Amino acid sequence: MKCLRFHSLTLLLTVSLALLCGRASAQDAKELASTKPVPRNDAWWQKRHQSMNERVKKGNVDLLLIGDSSTHGWEGAGKEAWKNFYEKRNAVNLGIGGDQTQHVLWRLDNGNVDGIKPKLAVLMIGTDNAGSGKQSEEIAAGVAAVVAKLRAKLPQTKVLVLAIFPRGADTNDRLRQVNTKANQLIAKLADDKDIYFLDIGPKFLEADGKLSRQVMPDLLHLTPKSYAIWAESMEPMVKKLMGEP
């Protein structure tokens, strides 16, 4: 089992290097901030992290949703959609607002997935890396590192990687462009066996690529209606990967 986990980790980190388009050596990639686990020191963040650990210690976890404020928001604007789609599935929310890939890596190393064997982990992370000035290749490498960590720690769990949601008013938005390129790289992580990729971003956009404030009032965070769109859009894949009829 240890050999299999090591192989999975090595393979995915190799993919992350490929995502860097040959511009970095293996050592360089290891030094990327997006791939180095670090915590955040905010008291509220530490408290939420510990509350997640306490939840998973209770067991009975079949589905994980992992990410940043968008995932965190299932407990706010998305609470009705969560109740309708995930409450019955023994789902656990592992989202913390403002998290970047390196913070998720630290959480995974420090209790968020200890002692559980969920059927599926849904991951969306990276937009806050973009917001902090990181480029697409480093974001993709960070996502690859998170996926590698999930495969190493949860070898029986399938991983569904969601494309980073669109942000900004239109396709001219710089951060939208960074995330779009990152998504093109992240998609290459999928092997359609243990790791899957799904882009539901177009569901939130107008035909011309514009993002309405009715969908995301601040052009980043979702409304209750948008959470329903999210849940409905990935439901077929969730059902398939969880082995539901």
FENHU-V290405 format. One record per residue. PHI is phi in radians with two decimals (999 if undefined). D_CENTER is the distance of its C-alpha to the mean C-alpha in Angstrom with 2 decimals. Layout:
phi=<PHI,PHI>
d_center=<D_CENTER,D_CENTER>
//
This chain:
phi=<999,-1.08,-1.13,-1.11,-1.12,-1.13,-1.08,-1.07,-1.08,-1.10,-1.08,-1.24,-1.22,-1.13,-1.07,-1.09,-1.17,-1.07,-1.11,-1.39,1.05,1.31,-1.56,-2.46,-1.41,-1.03,-1.13,-1.04,-1.10,-1.12,-1.60,-1.08,-1.02,-1.19,-1.94,-1.88,-1.04,-2.50,-1.54,-1.86,-1.63,-1.03,-1.05,-1.14,-1.17,-1.08,-1.13,-1.16,-0.99,-1.16,-1.15,-1.12,-1.05,-1.12,-1.15,-1.21,-1.09,-1.34,1.29,1.01,-2.09,-1.88,-2.47,-2.03,-2.08,-2.09,2.92,-1.93,-1.13,-1.08,-1.25,-0.92,-1.17,-1.07,-1.59,-2.06,-1.07,-1.68,-1.13,-1.24,-1.13,-1.04,-1.06,-1.31,-1.90,-2.13,-1.00,-1.28,-1.72,0.94,-1.54,-2.22,-1.56,-1.95,-1.85,-2.32,-0.97,1.55,-1.20,-1.93,-0.99,-1.13,-1.30,-1.13,-1.01,-1.15,-1.09,-1.15,-1.41,-2.23,1.90,-1.13,-2.25,-1.23,1.29,-2.16,-2.39,-1.17,-1.30,-2.56,-2.11,-1.77,-2.11,-2.45,-2.67,2.31,-1.17,-1.34,-1.12,-1.09,-1.10,-1.58,1.74,-1.35,-1.57,-0.98,-1.13,-1.22,-1.08,-1.08,-1.11,-1.14,-1.12,-1.05,-1.15,-1.14,-1.08,-1.06,-1.13,-1.10,-1.16,-1.26,-1.51,-2.25,-1.10,-1.64,-1.74,-1.38,-2.07,-1.87,-1.65,-1.56,-1.05,-1.04,-1.12,-1.12,-2.49,1.39,-1.15,-2.73,-1.24,-1.44,-1.15,-1.08,-1.21,-1.06,-1.15,-1.07,-1.19,-1.08,-1.17,-1.04,-1.08,-1.09,-1.37,-1.06,-0.99,-1.27,-1.26,-1.18,-1.99,0.96,-2.19,-2.02,-2.17,-2.21,-2.22,-2.49,-1.98,-1.83,-0.90,-1.02,-1.10,-1.67,-1.87,-1.29,-1.04,-1.56,1.57,-1.36,-1.86,-1.40,-1.25,-1.31,-1.56,-2.37,-0.95,-1.83,1.10,-2.60,-1.78,-1.59,-1.64,-0.95,-1.10,-1.20,-1.13,-1.13,-1.09,-1.00,-1.07,-1.15,-1.23,-1.77,-1.00,-1.02,-1.24,-1.06,-1.05,-1.09,-1.30,-1.55,1.23,-1.54,-1.20>
d_center=<25.09,24.61,25.53,23.03,20.19,21.53,21.80,18.20,17.12,19.78,19.00,15.36,16.46,19.27,17.08,15.38,18.99,19.84,17.19,19.19,22.05,24.47,24.64,23.81,25.19,23.42,24.57,23.33,19.77,19.96,21.01,18.20,16.89,13.25,13.90,16.12,15.05,16.54,16.76,17.58,21.13,21.17,22.87,20.75,17.53,19.31,20.61,17.33,16.02,19.31,19.19,16.03,17.99,20.98,19.30,18.10,21.60,23.04,21.49,21.33,17.56,16.75,13.29,10.21,7.59,5.23,4.50,7.58,10.65,9.62,8.34,11.29,13.43,13.68,16.36,18.10,18.42,16.47,18.58,20.89,18.38,16.76,20.33,21.12,18.24,16.65,19.28,21.42,18.78,18.58,15.02,13.62,11.44,9.60,8.68,10.98,12.19,12.47,10.17,9.56,8.31,11.73,11.59,8.74,10.91,13.88,12.82,12.23,15.64,17.24,17.22,13.97,14.34,18.05,20.46,18.39,17.99,15.66,15.99,12.40,8.88,6.40,2.69,2.19,3.76,7.37,9.77,11.38,12.05,13.81,15.55,16.87,18.48,16.49,17.10,15.09,15.99,14.91,11.46,11.19,12.80,10.42,7.42,10.25,11.23,8.20,8.67,12.30,12.20,10.81,13.51,16.03,15.71,15.16,17.20,18.05,14.60,13.21,9.61,8.45,6.12,6.40,8.25,7.89,10.44,13.97,15.65,19.29,22.39,22.66,22.10,24.19,21.65,20.83,17.22,16.74,18.34,16.26,12.96,14.88,16.03,12.74,11.57,14.88,14.27,10.79,12.52,14.94,12.82,13.56,16.70,16.88,18.01,15.33,12.36,11.95,10.70,11.21,11.97,13.21,13.70,17.45,17.81,17.65,20.11,23.88,25.61,26.24,22.64,23.29,20.96,23.07,23.14,23.68,20.13,18.63,21.55,20.46,18.81,15.33,15.03,15.70,18.93,19.67,20.59,17.36,15.43,17.99,17.35,13.62,14.68,17.61,15.97,13.64,16.30,18.17,15.36,14.44,18.18,18.69,16.19,17.39,20.89,22.18,25.35>
//
